[in-house]
Amino acid sequence: MTGTSRPGGDAARLDPTFTALPYRSLGDAALSRARELGAGHADFRFERVRYQRIGVRDGALQGASDTEDLGFAVRVVHEGAWGFASGVDLTPEGAVRVAETAVAVARVAAAMTTAPVELAPEPVHDDVTWVSSYVTNPLDVPVAEKAALLADWTERLRTGAAVDHASAYLLQVQENKYYADLAGTRTTQQRVRMQPGFEAMGAGADTFDSMSSIAPPVGRGYEYLTDGGYDWDAEIEEVPELLAEKLKAPSVEAGTYDLVIHPSNLWLTIHESIGHATELDRALGYEANYAGTSFATYDKLGTLQYGSPVMHVTGDRTVEHGLSTVGYDDEGVQTQAWDIVRDGVLVGYQLDRPMGQMKPELNGGRSNGCAYADSPGHIPIQRMANVSLQPAADGPSTDELIGRVERGLYVVGDKSWSIDMQRFNFQFTGQRFYRIADGELVGQVRDVAYQATTTDFWGSMEAVGGPQTWELHGAFNCGKAQPGQVAAVSHGAPTSLFRGVRILNTTDEAGH
């Protein structure tokens, strides 16, 4: 069952408690008033976002929470300037007041706006519906049933001799949005996402450590926990033994190693060093206060050797089960897939409609659908697509990549990371590191971080695995902007081979 974007095609799957809300009449009232006041552009966005979190530790429920964010926003371009306002009064009179406030804000901003706001053109999408790809909405499953499943996970983990404590959690989101603008676009959308996980903790003779699930968060429903799409039972059985081995593992010897990196780790390096670096607002210097700008500046488009010739990275807001996948973005743009890095060279960026108009040579002068606001109280900003490293069509297996390494490390699972404000100098750790000797795995090592610059690291990539090694991982909590917004995003990757990467011993580094 896949997400679709066709007139009315998914209307039957929309939550009736959402469709009963008066968003159409509120949108009509707000847009009519914005037009009367002379707005050149106006859009109306109505949202209801439901969140549920369940946490369990050592078989006991630690907490369960349900929250809901409900409201609407009006954004206008008036006298060449942006205006924005939001509200929660779900009456036509309330919608009119919010539209009037947005225009008033634009009038004040016009005196400070040096270049008039222009939006890249977009076809009209008249009354279309899109619902993400899922079978069972997790919010329809009783909390007691979900808590019992998590409690069972922690009890099974604690049967391992090395496990002193175990925790498990489940985050669930249902996001509904209605968008309308003066051009005539109207979109109604619903998407569901989940992040399940667990962690086993234990102490060795001289250390304390943990081992977490490497299961990715997904744009799927509750079937992710029940239909065999991920082998939770196998991982729960495996993790206590992996933790026991990690607690006894020797500390790594710092130096230069070849790395074979699993998608469960590589996704985060993609996110930080490619995903954020190729957001066009960063590259142009507009996003500078929160986590900086980007080394991949616009003058380098088409010339920057981002990585080796085997590197092919795409932006994609359409991939099935992606956390950033949606039918239409928060500016009414139908979402797309496109190249960001091809044959190792920077060839594209992530765009919203203002950026698309500023750089009409990109994407045919059109946005590629990367505008998103995380709540009705926030203005849409340029946000990350599902940015993914593509596999080689006939590429090697993970075992074959490991077999090419004489002295190296195999990296599985993400953990901590650090990267500078221009997305260039970084270091990453992981859940577990296996030493490779003469093409064979010979046990775990501890206290490992890999360090590089973005271009050196991706330039050292000798091979990417085949489609059988490709997995879609990601995060629920990507932060950006001031006031801060949070977005969920996925990143696909195959297992990949890197040559000559600097490895730090984190225990030794902590003493410096």
GUGUSE-485961 format. One record per atom (N, C-alpha, C): residue in one letter; x, y, z. Coordinates in pm, whole numbers, plus 50000, padded with zeros to 5 digits. Example, Ala and Ser with C-alpha at 12.3 -4.5 7.8 and 13.67 -1.06 7.14 Angstrom:
# GUGUSE-485961
a513194943150780 a512304955050780 a513204967050780 s512854977550708 s513674989450714 s512905000350787 
//
This chain:
# GUGUSE-485961
m500864988150000 m500005000050000 m500895012350000 t500865020249897 t501785031549884 t501045044649895 g501805054949938 g501255068349938 g500955072749796 t499875080149776 t499475084349642 t499205099249641 s499145104949523 s498775118949508 s497875120149385 r496585118549406 r495635119449297 r494355125649351 p493615132749272 p492415139649321 p491445130149390 g491285132049521 g490285124449594 g490585109949618 g491715104749565 g491955090449568 g492105084449705 d492605092149802 d492825086849935 d491855092850038 a490815099649991 a489925106450084 a489305096950184 a489025084550141 a488385074850231 a489295070750346 r490615072450329 r491555068250433 r491875079450532 l491405091550505 l491655102450597 l490895100350728 d491525104350838 d490915103050970 d489645111550975 p488475105451000 p487225113251000 p487175123651111 t487945121751218 t487955131951324 t488735144351279 f489575142851176 f490235154451117 f489345160851012 t488785152750924 t487975158450814 t486705165250866 a486325162150990 a485165168851049 a485475183151092 l486745186751097 l487125200151139 l486885210251026 p486655222951059 p486185232650958 p487315239550880 y488315231850838 y489485238250777 y489175244750642 r488255239150566 r487965245050435 r487305258850450 s486355259850537 s485685272750554 s486645282950616 l487495278650706 l488475287850764 l489455292650658 g489895283350571 g490815287150465 g490175297050368 d488925294650332 d488235303850241 d488135317750302 a487815318450431 a487665331450496 a489005338750503 a490055331550540 a491375337750554 a491895342650420 l491785334450316 l492335338150186 l491525349550123 s490225349350141 s489405360250088 s489805373550151 r490025373450281 r490415385850348 r491815390250305 a492745381050288 a494085384650243 a494035390850103 r493175385450017 r493035390949882 r492455405149889 e491445406949971 e490845420249986 e491865430650031 l492825426450112 l493845435550166 l495025437350072 g494965431049954 g495975433549853 g497165424349854 a497085412949920 a498215403549920 a498445397949780 g499685397949736 g500015392049607 g500045377049613 h500395371749729 h500345357249754 h499815355349895 a499005344949913 a498575341150048 a498365326150050 d498795319950158 d498495305750177 d498015303450319 f497195293150331 f496545289350456 f496915274950485 r497345272350607 r497765258750645 r497095255250778 f496315244550777 f495605239650896 f496225226250933 e496565224451060 e497255212151102 e496675206651230 r496655193451235 r496505186451362 r497595175751366 v498465176651466 v499545166951482 v499385160151617 r499245147051616 r499095139251738 r500385131751767 y500815132351893 y502055125751936 y501735116352052 q502355104552050 q502245095552165 q503615089552192 r504005089352319 r505265083152359 r505015073452473 i505605061552463 i505515051352568 i506935047152603 g507245046752732 g508575042552776 g508475031952884 v509335021852875 v509355010652970 v510805008453014 r510995005053142 r512325001553192 r512194989353282 d512994979353254 d513034967053335 d511644961253359 g510844960853254 g509534954553261 g508424963153315 a508744975353360 a507724983953420 a507514996453334 l506265000353319 l505935012353245 l506485024553319 q507265032653250 q507825044853308 q506995057153275 g506265056553165 g505435067953131 g504785066152995 a503625072352979 a502925072652851 a502295086452839 s502485092652725 s501955106152708 s501305107652572 d500245115352567 d499555119052443 d499465134152438 t499895139952327 t499755154352307 t499205156952168 e498615168652152 e498055172452023 e498325187151997 d498755190151876 d498995203951833 d497975206951724 l497075216551748 l495985219551657 l495885234551636 g495845238651510 g495715252751480 g495915255351332 f496065268151297 f496225271651156 f497115283951144 a497615286051023 a498525297250997 a498175303550862 v498455316350851 v498305323650726 v499645330350695 r500115328350574 r501365334650528 r501045342750403 v501555354850396 v501255363550282 v502545369850230 v502505373850104 v503475383250048 v502695395950014 h503045406750081 h502335419550063 h503375430650055 e503265438949952 e504245449549929 e505665443949923 g505795431549869 g507095425249851 g507715419349975 a506955418450084 a507505413450210 a506645402150265 w507295393650346 w506575382750412 w505765388150530 g504615382250549 g503855383850671 g503345370250715 f503305367850845 f502895354750896 f502185356651029 a501135348651050 a500445348251178 a499765334751192 s499475331051315 s498805318151339 s497775319851450 g496875310051460 g495835310851561 g495205297451590 v494375297351693 v493695284951735 v492195286851747 d491695298751715 d490255301451717 d489645296251588 l488965284951595 l488485278151475 l487115283351431 t487075296451408 t485875302851356 t486275311451236 p485345314251145 p485675323051032 p486205336651079 e485635341851187 e486105354751239 e487555353651287 g487895342251350 g489275340151394 g490225339151277 a489795332651170 a490635331251051 a490875344850985 v489835353150981 v489965366650924 v490965374851005 r490865374151138 r491795381751222 r493245377451199 v493475364451184 v494835359751160 v495345364751025 a494475364650921 a494875369850791 a495205384750801 e494405392250874 e494685406550891 e496005408950964 t496285400551063 t497555401851135 t498735398751044 a498615388550961 a499705385050869 a499995396650774 v498955403050722 v499155414450632 v499775426150708 a499345428350831 a499935439150912 a501415436750937 v501785424450963 v503205421050980 v503985423950853 a503415420350737 a504095422850610 a504285437750586 r503325445850624 r503455460350605 r504615465850687 v504785460850807 v505925465050889 v507225460050827 a507225447350782 a508445441350725 a508855447950594 a507895453550522 a508195459250390 a509235470350401 a509195477950510 a510165488850526 a511575483750546 m511705471050586 m513035465350612 m513455455350506 t512635453250404 t512905443150302 t513625449750185 t514865445750159 t515665452050054 t515415446049917 a515045433249912 a514725426749784 a513335420749797 p512435423649706 p511065418449718 p511025403249712 v510135397449791 v509955382949793 v509275378549664 e509855368349601 e509225362149484 e509265347149502 l508245340349452 l508135325849466 l508265319149330 a508995308149326 a509085300449203 a507705295449163 p507405294949033 p506085290348990 p505845275649024 e504595272349042 e504195258449070 e502815256349009 p502605245248939 p501255242548886 p500225242048999 v498995244848965 v497905243849061 v497555229149083 h497415225249209 h496995211649245 h495665213049318 d494595210949242 d493275214549291 d492605203049363 d492515204349494 d491775194949579 d492295180649568 v493575178849596 v494205165649592 v494395160449734 t494415147249745 t494555140449874 t495725130849868 w496505130149975 w497645120849982 w497705115050121 v497875101750129 v498015094650257 v499245085850247 s500055086050351 s501315078550349 s501075063550353 s502155056150333 s502075041650318 s502125034750454 y500955030350501 y500895022650625 y499605014450623 v499585004150708 v498414995450719 v497614998550844 t498284998650961 t497605000751089 t498155013151156 n497305022851180 n497725034751253 n498085030751396 p499325033251440 p499705028851575 p498895035551684 l498335047351657 l497525054051758 l496175047451776 d495815038151685 d494585030351700 d494795017851785 v496045014551817 v496355002551896 v496335006552045 p495684998752131 p495605002352273 p496985004252336 v497105014352422 v498375017052490 v498825004852570 a497884997852633 a498264986252715 a498934975552630 e498454973652508 e499054963652420 e500484967552382 k500674980152352 k502014984752314 k502964984352433 a502484988452550 a503324988152669 a503724973852705 a502794964452688 a503104950452717 a504184945052623 l504134949152496 l505164944952401 l506534950252441 l506604962952478 l507884968852519 l508394962552648 a507484959852741 a507894953452866 a508474939652840 d507854932352748 d508374919052711 d509764920152651 w509994930352567 w511334932252512 w512364933852623 t512064942452720 t513064945052825 t513304932752912 e512254925252939 e512434913053021 e513274902752946 r513074901552817 r513874892052740 r515324896552730 l515544909452718 l516924914452716 l517634911652848 r516914912652958 r517534911053090 r517884896553123 t517464887253041 t517894873353064 t519364871453030 g519954880752956 g521374880152925 g522204883053049 a523244875253072 a524054876753193 a524724890353202 a525024896553088 a525734909453090 a524804921353107 v523484919053102 v522534930153102 v522024932653244 d522314944653296 d521824948453428 d520464955453420 h520294963453317 h519044970853299 h518724971453151 a517424972753121 a517004973952982 a515824983552974 s515814991652870 s514715000952847 s514214999352704 a512985003652681 a512395003252547 a511415014852536 y511195019252413 y510315030652392 y509645029652256 l508565037152240 l507865037952113 l507325052152097 l507805059151995 l507305072351959 l506405070951837 q505265077651838 q504305076551727 q503745090351695 v503585092951565 v503065105851522 v502055103751410 q500935110651421 q499985111851309 q499885126551274 e500215129951149 e500255143951106 e499215146050996 n498275154951020 n497285158750918 n497455173450882 k497405176450751 k497555190250705 k496595193050590 y496045205150596 y495285210450483 y495965223450441 y496225224650310 y496885236550256 y496025242250144 a495935255550140 a495225262150030 a495905275550004 d495895279949878 d496485292949847 d495635300449744 l496005312849720 l495225321249629 l495285316349485 a496325308649449 a496435303549313 a495415292649284 g494885286249389 g493885275849369 g494305262049413 t495545260549462 t495975247549514 t495285244549646 r494825232149660 r494265227249786 r494735212849805 t495415210149915 t495905196549942 t495475192450082 t495085179750095 t494745174050225 t495585161450241 q496335160650351 q497305149750364 q497295143750504 q497725131250509 q497835124150636 q499045114950628 r499895115550729 r501025106250732 r501265101750875 v501775089550885 v502035082951012 v503505078951017 r504125080351131 r505505075951147 r505715070551289 m506735061951303 m507025055651431 m508525054451451 q508925055451578 q510295052351616 q510285043051736 p510435029951714 p510595020551824 p512085018651854 g512395014451975 g513795011652006 g513945005652144 f515135000552170 f515454995252303 f516944996652327 e517334995452455 e518734996352494 e518994986952610 a520074979352601 a520534970652709 a521784976652770 m521834977152904 m522954983352975 m523594973453070 g524924974053080 g525634965053168 g526984970353208 a527574964153309 a528874968253360 a529854956653349 g531074959753305 g532154950053302 g533064951953422 a534234945953415 a535174946753526 a535614961053554 d535774969053448 d536254982653467 d535514992753380 t534314989253338 t533614998353247 t532124996253255 f531395005953204 f529945005053189 f529625008753045 d528705001452981 d528385004452842 d526974999752811 s526555002052689 s525204998252648 s525234993752503 m524154987652462 m523964983352324 m522504985852288 s522294993452181 s520944997152140 s520534989952013 s519234989551990 s518714984551864 s519204993251749 i519434986951634 i519774994651514 i518574995651420 a517384992351469 a516184993551386 a515925008151352 p515645011251227 p515415025251190 p514015029951224 p513835042851251 p512485048551253 p511925048451112 v510605047751100 v510005045550968 v508715053350950 g508395056050825 g507075061050789 g506155049350763 r505905041450863 r505045029650855 r504115029550975 g503215019850976 g502285018251086 g502725007251181 y501785002951266 y502114993351372 y502554979951317 e502244977351191 e502684964851129 e504204963351129 y504924974351141 y506394973851148 y506854965251266 l506044964651372 l506404956751490 l505874942551486 t505044939451387 t504344926551392 t504414918151266 d504764924151150 d504604916651025 d505894910550969 g506974911251046 g508214905150997 g509054914050910 g508664926750894 g509474935950815 g510814938850879 y510894937351010 y512154938151084 y512154926851186 d513294920151202 d513354908351288 d513704912651431 w512684917251503 w512894921751641 w513344910351731 d512774898551713 d513124887251799 d514594883551786 a515094883351664 a516504879951643 a517414890251707 e517064903051694 e517934913451751 e517904912951904 i516724910751962 i516634909952108 i517454898252161 e517464887252088 e518274875752129 e519764878452114 e520124886452015 e521534888851982 e522184899552070 v521434909752107 v522034921352174 v522704918152307 p522144909852396 p522874906952520 p524254900852497 e524364892152397 e525684886252368 e526624896652308 l526084905452225 l526914916152168 l527414925552277 l526534928752374 l526954937252485 l528024930452569 a527854917552597 a528864910352675 a530214910652605 e530224908952474 e531474909552398 e532064923552402 k531214933752390 k531694947552391 k532334951152525 l531734946552635 l532264949752767 l533654943752790 k533954932952721 k535254926352736 k536234929952625 a535774937652526 a536594940252408 a537784949252441 p538894947552369 p540054956252391 p539804970352336 s540514979852389 s540434993552340 s541184994552208 v540655002252114 v541245003151981 v542595010251986 e543485006351899 e544745013451881 e544515024351776 a544745036851816 a544515047951723 a545425046651601 g544965051751488 g545765051051366 g544885052451244 t545375047651132 t544655048251005 t544155034350968 y542875033350937 y542245020550906 y541375022050782 d541165010850713 d540095010050616 d538785007150691 l537695013050645 l536405011250711 l535385005350616 v534654995450665 v533424990850600 v532294995350691 i531415004050638 i530405010550723 i529015006050681 h528285000850778 h526924996050758 h525965007950749 p524835006750676 p523875017950665 p523365023150798 s523325014550902 s522845018851033 s523765029051098 n524995030251049 n525905040851093 n526055051750988 l526145047850861 l526485057350755 l525385067650734 w524135064350767 w523035073850746 w523305086950818 l523875086250940 l524075098351018 l525185107050960 t526205100650905 t527265108250838 t526725115150713 i525835108250642 i525165114450528 i524345126350574 h523585124650680 h522725135250730 h523515147950762 e524595146150838 e525335157750887 e526245163950781 s526895155750699 s527915161050608 s527415163450466 i526255157850429 i525685160050297 i524305166550308 g523425160650389 g522055165650399 g522015180350440 h522645183750551 h522625197650596 h523485206550506 a524575201250456 a525495209550376 a524885213750243 t523905206350192 t523315209550062 t521925215650073 e521545220350191 e520375228850205 e520765242550149 l520055247350049 l520505259349979 l520505271650069 d519595272350166 d519635284050254 d520935284650333 r521465273050372 r522785272850438 r523885277150340 a523835271350220 a524895274050123 a524935288850084 l523785295550088 l523725309750055 l523955318750176 g524075312850296 g524345320650416 g523135325350492 y521925321350451 y520725325650521 y520545318350654 e520945305750659 e520845297850783 e522235297850847 a522495307650933 a523835309350987 a523915308251139 n522825311451209 n522895311751355 n522825297951418 y521915289551367 y521695276351428 y522515266051350 a523645262251406 a524515251951349 a525135255951216 g525205268851189 g526095273651086 g525615273350944 t526555275350853 t526275276450711 t526715263550641 s527505264450534 s527955252550462 s529215255750384 f530115245850380 f531295247050295 f530925245550148 a529785239150118 a529365236349979 a528635248449922 t529345259549911 t528765272149867 t528345271549721 y527455280849684 y526825280049553 y527805281349438 d528895288749459 d529885290349352 d530585277249316 k530425266949402 k531065253949378 k530155244149304 l528935248349274 l528015239449204 l528605235149070 g528615222249046 g529125216848920 g530625214848917 t531345219649020 t532805218149021 t533335211449147 l532625212449259 l533135206849384 l533195191649377 q534395186149394 q534565171649402 q534215167449544 y532945164449564 y532435161149697 y532985147949747 g533165138449653 g533625125249691 g534165117949570 s534315104949584 s534875096749477 s533855094749365 p534295090049249 p533365088249136 p532245078249161 v532345069649264 v531265060149292 v530145066449374 m530275079249407 m529325085949495 m528165091849414 h526965086849441 h525745092049379 h524715094049490 v524395106749517 v523495110249627 v522265117249569 t521095113149614 t519845119249569 t519105125749685 g518305135849653 g517275140749742 g515955134949696 d515115130849790 d513895123649750 d512835125549858 r511725131949821 r510605133149914 r509465123849875 t509785113549794 t508755104349746 t508995089849785 v510185086249837 v510505072249861 v509545066249964 e509095054149939 e508125047750029 e508715045950168 h507935049350269 h508265048150411 h509315058250457 g509705067650373 g510645077950417 g510005087350519 l510785091550616 l510255100450719 l509985114550667 s510675118450560 s510445131550498 s509545130550374 t508985118750351 t508135116450235 t506745122350257 v506275129750156 v504945135550161 v504525138250016 g503255140049991 g502805142349855 g503055156449807 y502835166249896 y502965180449864 y503585187249985 d504495196649960 d505145203150074 d504275214450128 d504815222050222 d504025232250291 d503965245550214 e504365245250086 e504125256249995 e503305251749874 g502675239949886 g501835234949778 g502575229249660 v503845225249680 v504675219949572 v504615204749573 q504335198749458 q504355184149448 q505795179249464 t505985169349548 t507345165249584 t507985156849474 q509305156149479 q510115150849369 q511335143449422 a512115137649327 a513435131949354 a514405137949253 w515655140249296 w516635146849210 w518045143449259 d519035146449174 d520435143949209 d521005155649289 i521785152349391 i522555162249467 i524045160849437 v524535148449440 v525925145449401 v525875134349297 r526525136449183 r526575126349079 r528025124449035 d528465111949032 d529865108648998 d530825116249088 g530405118549213 g531255125249310 g531235140349306 v530485146349213 v530485160949194 v529165166849243 l529235178249313 l528045185249359 l527245190549240 v525995186249225 v525185190349109 v523825196049149 g523465196049277 g522145200849314 g522035204449460 y520935211149494 y520645215249631 y519185212149662 q518835214049787 q517455212949834 q516845227049835 l515645228449778 l515075241549752 l513645242749804 d513275254849843 d511865258349858 d511505268549749 r510315274049753 r509885282749642 r510665296049636 p510955302749748 p511775314949736 p513175311949681 m513785300949727 m515125297449678 m515075293449531 g514015286649492 g513875282849352 g513775294849260 q513125305449306 q513025317549226 q514355325149222 m515095324649333 m516385331649338 m517405325149245 k517325311849229 k518285304449148 k517525296549040 p517005303548939 p516145296848840 p516875286648754 e518205286748757 e518955276648682 e518905262948749 l518445262148873 l518305249548944 l516915243748922 n516815230948894 n515545223748889 n514535230548796 g515015236348688 g514125242648594 g513385254748648 g513975261248751 g513335272948810 g512195269648904 r512075257048945 r510985252649031 r511535247449163 s510805249249270 s511145242949397 s511145227849381 n512005220749458 n511905206149459 n511165200949582 g510355209549642 g509405204949743 g509955203349883 c510835212549925 c511515211050054 c511105221650156 a509855226150154 a509345235250256 a508535227250359 y508765230150487 y508085222650592 y508045230950719 a506915230750787 a506775236450921 a506335225351015 d506935224951134 d506655213751224 d505395215751308 s504755227351297 s503525229651372 s502765241151308 p501485242751340 p500735254051285 p501235267451338 g502005267451444 g502525279851499 g503825284351438 h504395276651344 h505675280051283 h505525282451133 i506345291451081 i506355294250938 i507145283250866 p506755279250745 p507535269350670 p508945274550641 i509915265650653 i511295268650618 i511805257550527 q512955259850467 q513545249450381 q514085238250469 r513525226150451 r513895214650533 r514375203250446 m515015193750511 m515735183250442 m514805172750381 a515125168750258 a514495157150195 a515115144350251 n514625132850205 n515305120150232 n516545119950141 v517705123050200 v518955123950124 v519675110550137 s519935103950023 s520405090050027 s521555087649930 l522485079249976 l523575074149892 l523045061949818 q523225061949686 q522675051249605 q523635039349594 p523105027249584 p523955015349569 p524435013949425 a525405005049405 a525825001349270 a524914990149220 a524464991149098 a523474981749045 a523914967249060 d525184964749034 d525714951049047 d526794950649154 g526604958749258 g527644960349360 g527814948349451 p528904948449529 p529244937049615 p528354936149738 s528394924549801 s527724922349929 s528594928050042 t528004928750161 t528774933250278 t529954923950302 d529764910850293 d530864901350314 d531974903350211 e531584906350088 e532604908649985 e533404921350013 l532744931650063 l533474943850098 l534434941350213 i533984934150314 i534864930650426 i536054922450376 g535804913650280 g536864905150227 g537954912750153 r537694925350117 r538694933350047 r539664940350144 v539424939250273 v540174947150371 v541194938350444 e542444942850448 e543474935750524 e543504940350669 r543424953350691 r543454958950827 r542414969950834 g541354967550911 g540304977450914 g539294974951022 l538164981951010 l537084981051106 l535744980451032 y534834972551084 y533454971951035 y532594979251138 v531834989251092 v531114998451181 v529604995951168 v528944993851283 v527504991051285 v526824999951388 g525755006551349 g524945014251442 g525505028051471 d524625037751492 d525065051351523 d525125053451673 k525875063551713 k525885067551853 k526115082651861 s527295087251899 s527505101651912 s528225107151790 w528195120451776 w528835126651660 w529145141151693 s530015146951613 s530355161151623 s530755166051485 i530265177951446 i530625183651316 i530635198751330 d531525205351254 d531645219751269 d530505227151199 m530495240251212 m529355248151166 m529235248651015 q530325245650943 q530255245450797 q530125231250742 r529885221550830 r529645207650787 r530865201750718 f532055204550774 f533275200350707 f534175191450793 n534475195350914 n535305187151003 n534405179351098 f534595166151106 f533665158251187 f534335146251251 q533625140551348 q533955127251399 q532665120451443 f532645107051424 f531475098951454 f531905086451531 t531065082251625 t531265069351691 t530205059651639 g529985048551708 g529015038651663 g528615029451775 q527615020851749 q527195010951846 q528265000251867 r528824995551757 r529874985351770 r530814985751651 f532064982451681 f533144982251583 f533804968451590 y533924962051473 y534594949051465 y535934950951394 r536954945051446 r538254945551379 r538244936051260 i538804940551148 i538934932251028 i540414929251008 a540734916650995 a542114912250968 a542084902450852 d542774905950745 d542864897250626 d541484892750578 g540574902250572 g539254899550516 g538284892450607 e538614891050735 e537744884050829 e537464892750951 l536244891551008 l535934898151134 l536544890151248 v537244897151339 v537954890151446 v537614895951583 g536384900551601 g535944904951732 g535834920051745 q535084924151847 q534834938351869 q536034945351933 v536114958551908 v537004967451982 v536164979052033 r536704986152133 r535944996852197 r536645010252179 d535965020752225 d536535034252235 d536935039752098 v536075037951998 v536415041351860 v535635053451812 a536315062451741 a535675072951664 a536435074551533 y535705076951423 y536405080151299 y536295095051271 q537395100751221 q537525115151206 q538015118551066 a537435129151007 a537845133150872 a537245146650840 t537585151850724 t536815162650664 t535825156350567 t534775163650535 t533725158250449 t534275153450315 t535065161950248 t535545158250114 t536595147250120 d537445147150223 d538415136350235 d537715123050260 f536705123250347 f536005110850381 f535295105150259 w534465113150192 w533725107950077 w534655105449959 g535775112449954 g536775109649851 g537475096449871 s537485091449994 s538135078650024 s537225066750000 m535975069049957 m535025058149936 m535385050749807 e535845038549822 e536305030649708 e535165022949642 a534195018449723 a533125010049668 a531855011649750 v530725010949682 v529425010149749 v528824996449720 g528094991349817 g527504978149801 g526344978149702 g525874966349673 g524744964649583 g523424967549650 p522324967049574 p521004969849631 p520644960949750 q521214948949755 q520904939949867 q521464944949999 t522384954649996 t522954960350119 t522304973550158 w521404978850073 w520844992350095 w519734991850199 e519785001050295 e518765002250397 e518425016850420 l517185019550462 l516705032950489 l516655035050640 h517545043650689 h517565047150833 h517185061750848 g517355067550966 g517005081550980 g516785085951123 a516185097951138 a516015104151270 a514665110951279 f514125111251400 f512885118251430 f513125132851467 n514365136651496 n514605148951572 n515625158251511 c515575160451380 c516485169851317 c516055184151349 g516965191751408 g516645205351449 g517195215751353 k516445226751338 k516875237751252 k516055250051286 a516615261851256 a515905274651259 a515835280551400 q515505293451404 q515215300551527 q513965308951507 p512865306751579 p512655296351680 p512855282251622 g513315273251706 g513695260051660 g512515251751613 q512745244251506 q511765234651456 q512435220951448 v511605210551457 v512085196751454 v511405189351340 a512185181951262 a511625174351151 a512195160251152 a511435150951097 a511885137151082 a512365135150938 v513445127550922 v514025125750789 v514735112250781 s514645105850665 s515315093050642 s516505094750548 h517445085450560 h518615085050472 h518935070550438 g518925067650310 g519285054150266 g520755053350234 a521315041450248 a522715039250214 a522955024350194 p523885020850107 p524395007150103 p525595006050197 t525954994050235 t527244992150301 t528334996950207 s529325004250262 s530325010650176 s531725009050234 l532715009550145 l534115007450181 l534885020550165 f535585024350272 f536405036550274 f537845032550306 r538785038850239 r540205035750258 r540905046750337 g541755042550432 g542675051550499 g542025062550580 v541085059050670 v540375068750754 v541035069250892 r541155081150947 r541795082951077 r540865078051188 i541405069651276 i540665064351390 i541255069751519 l540375075151605 l540765080151736 l540385070051844 n541195069451951 n540795062452072 n540135072752163 t538815071452183 t538075081952253 t538485083152400 t538905072252461 t539365073052601 t540655081252610 d541565078852517 d542805086652516 d542515101352486 e541605103752389 e541295117552352 e540635125052467 a539875118052550 a539195124752661 a540175130252764 g541365124652766 g542375129252861 g543185141052812 h542945145352689 h543725156352631 h543115169852661 
//
